[in-house]
Amino acid sequence: MVNSNNSSIIPTDQLVSLLLSLPEEAKQIIIESEMPYEELKTKILGKDSEFGKLSQSMRSVPKEDKQRVGVVLNQVKQSLEALLLEKSKATSDIDKEWMDVTAPGVRPPEGHLHIVTQAIEEITRIFNKIGFTRVRHPEVDWDWYPFESLNMPHSHPASDEWETFYISTPFLSSRGSNSDRSDLSDRKIASSKTPRNDKYSKIVLTPHTSNGQVREMEKGILPIRMINIAKCYRRQIDISHTPMFHQFEGLYIDKNVSIGHLKGVLDYFAKAFFGADRTTRIRPFHFQFTEPSFEVDISCGICGGTGILKNKEKCRLCKEGWLELGGAGMVHPVVLKNGNVDTNIYNGFAFGWGVERTFMIFI
């Protein structure tokens, strides 16, 4: 060991001898050591190591011997660094060669389905349990299906071009049915009972999924339990509306269907999707394609349907305990007749609302 006291001067020959003995001593330490590389390097070459202490003794070496001792010092340092490098490579090779093939792999990060897609899948699953089958109907359709087939006269404001996206096509233009849009303004003054000669005269982006009602009836397979989930398009855009949104439509046609059946289905969905403590209510309303018609509300999940929070403050979400969910009602006889359904035997109910709104209320 080297005495760190500066007053102790090591003779030159003894200093050289001590330096030359370091590689052999360090080699044994390096081989047996399991400490991390950086710690081992500090132990061998650091300021407080044997090499570091001997290096400090260079200050007391006579001037005529400094060059000889300096050469030895550099050679020893290079030898020590070579030993450390060899140890580092050996450790690295072991780490690279060793692989536990029984260890579970690391899964790459995955994304997730869009929340609207998640809601659609959940809605489909819930209604499948009570016999409703998901169907698909055109999102680009003849305007007769979303309007006049649903008991909306062709003069109805909803079919105005300021509310609905109409599509111009070379096929329709060649027929002279869509090249002149002046008849749209004529609708406003036409009699609501005036029938249209050609129900396949115009094409629209469907403003609601109800266009699938009559299309499903036209299949001629009764009874009907269907869920139609699709994109809808309306000429509206503001802070709470977008030109494209998702909607789902439920339709049940059978013998002796009642409002009680409708209410039971609505409550079943509310409890399955939103939670067992939620319930629905129906309020009289008006829709052209149902009679009687209802607005559907669901109890607020924040205040529990009371309108009052636990701190006695008024619920800022619902104001009075209920949140508007969508519309529903008993299918209008005119709609059934347009679908070639015998109204003396069959009746039914329909309901529908936006998928995005449903998921927002859920959150």
Secondary structure, 3 states (H helix, E strand, C coil): CCCCCCCCCCCHHHHHHHHHHHHHHHHHHHHHCCCCHHHHHHHHHCCCCHHHHHHHHHHHCCHHHHHHHHHHHHHHHHHHHHHHHHHHHHHHHHHHHCCCCCCCCCCCCCCCCCHHHHHHHHHHHHHHCCCCEEECCCCEEECCCCCHHHCCCCCCHHHCCCCCCEECCHHHHHHCCCCCCHHHHHCCCCCCCCCCCCCCCCEEECCCCCHHHHHHHCCCCCCEEEEEEEEEECCCCECCECCEEEEEEEEEEECCCCHHHHHHHHHHHHHHHCCCCCCEEEEEEEECCEEEEEEEEEECCCCCCCCECCCCCECCCCCCCEEEEEEEEEECHHHHHHCCCCCCCCEEEEEEEEHHHHHHHHC
